[in-house]
Amino acid sequence: MEQTDTYLIRPNHQHKFKPAIVKECVREIVRERLSGVQFDPDNVSQLTCSLADCVKDKVKNAGLDKYKLIVQVVIGEQRGQGVKISSRCSWDADTDNYAEEVYMNDSLFCVVAVFGSYYY
């Protein structure tokens, strides 16, 4: 009887973090939740938290069980200004990845970044 290894240190291709699929999930949620919303500084912290939780839940249900997900949401008032956002992290380029989506309307802008880090 031949034994095989049951411990996987790398995800197979079907279970890898796919930025295009994650980006589509994020786009759908952001458009649904922010369409027609006006910027309100008193409500923006609650909105960012609920948006991040919603994105995390939907992406987690897309079959990324072995990934630690980090969701970052930035919402600001749209006044024609420029914004630069950057991030750094240490990861395995073979298994880890990220997806981002930008949404803007007349009142606000929203940047959502989802980072997926594989659990070994």
QUITA-V14838 format. One record per residue. N is the residue number from 1. PHI is phi in whole degrees, 0 to 359 (none if undefined). OMEGA is omega in whole degrees, 0 to 359 (* if undefined). Layout:
N/PHI/OMEGA ; N/PHI/OMEGA
This chain:
1/none/183 ; 2/266/179 ; 3/260/177 ; 4/239/178 ; 5/289/179 ; 6/256/180 ; 7/268/181 ; 8/262/178 ; 9/261/176 ; 10/221/178 ; 11/286/173 ; 12/285/188 ; 13/302/182 ; 14/293/185 ; 15/253/177 ; 16/285/175 ; 17/292/182 ; 18/252/184 ; 19/304/182 ; 20/295/180 ; 21/291/179 ; 22/295/180 ; 23/299/178 ; 24/294/175 ; 25/299/181 ; 26/295/180 ; 27/302/181 ; 28/299/181 ; 29/293/183 ; 30/297/179 ; 31/295/180 ; 32/293/186 ; 33/277/186 ; 34/251/180 ; 35/297/179 ; 36/80/181 ; 37/278/176 ; 38/262/179 ; 39/295/178 ; 40/225/184 ; 41/299/179 ; 42/282/185 ; 43/253/190 ; 44/292/181 ; 45/292/177 ; 46/293/179 ; 47/295/180 ; 48/295/180 ; 49/296/181 ; 50/293/177 ; 51/295/179 ; 52/297/179 ; 53/295/180 ; 54/296/178 ; 55/296/181 ; 56/301/181 ; 57/296/182 ; 58/292/180 ; 59/292/178 ; 60/299/179 ; 61/284/179 ; 62/276/175 ; 63/95/180 ; 64/253/185 ; 65/296/183 ; 66/270/181 ; 67/250/168 ; 68/276/182 ; 69/255/174 ; 70/241/181 ; 71/245/179 ; 72/243/180 ; 73/236/176 ; 74/238/176 ; 75/236/179 ; 76/221/179 ; 77/282/180 ; 78/275/178 ; 79/230/180 ; 80/83/180 ; 81/278/175 ; 82/266/179 ; 83/224/174 ; 84/240/180 ; 85/233/177 ; 86/224/178 ; 87/210/177 ; 88/223/174 ; 89/198/178 ; 90/253/182 ; 91/207/178 ; 92/268/185 ; 93/296/180 ; 94/280/186 ; 95/243/186 ; 96/265/182 ; 97/197/178 ; 98/211/175 ; 99/219/179 ; 100/222/179 ; 101/217/178 ; 102/242/178 ; 103/232/177 ; 104/221/167 ; 105/227/184 ; 106/293/187 ; 107/253/187 ; 108/215/169 ; 109/234/180 ; 110/219/175 ; 111/240/178 ; 112/241/175 ; 113/238/178 ; 114/240/179 ; 115/254/178 ; 116/242/180 ; 117/243/185 ; 118/289/175 ; 119/279/177 ; 120/271/*
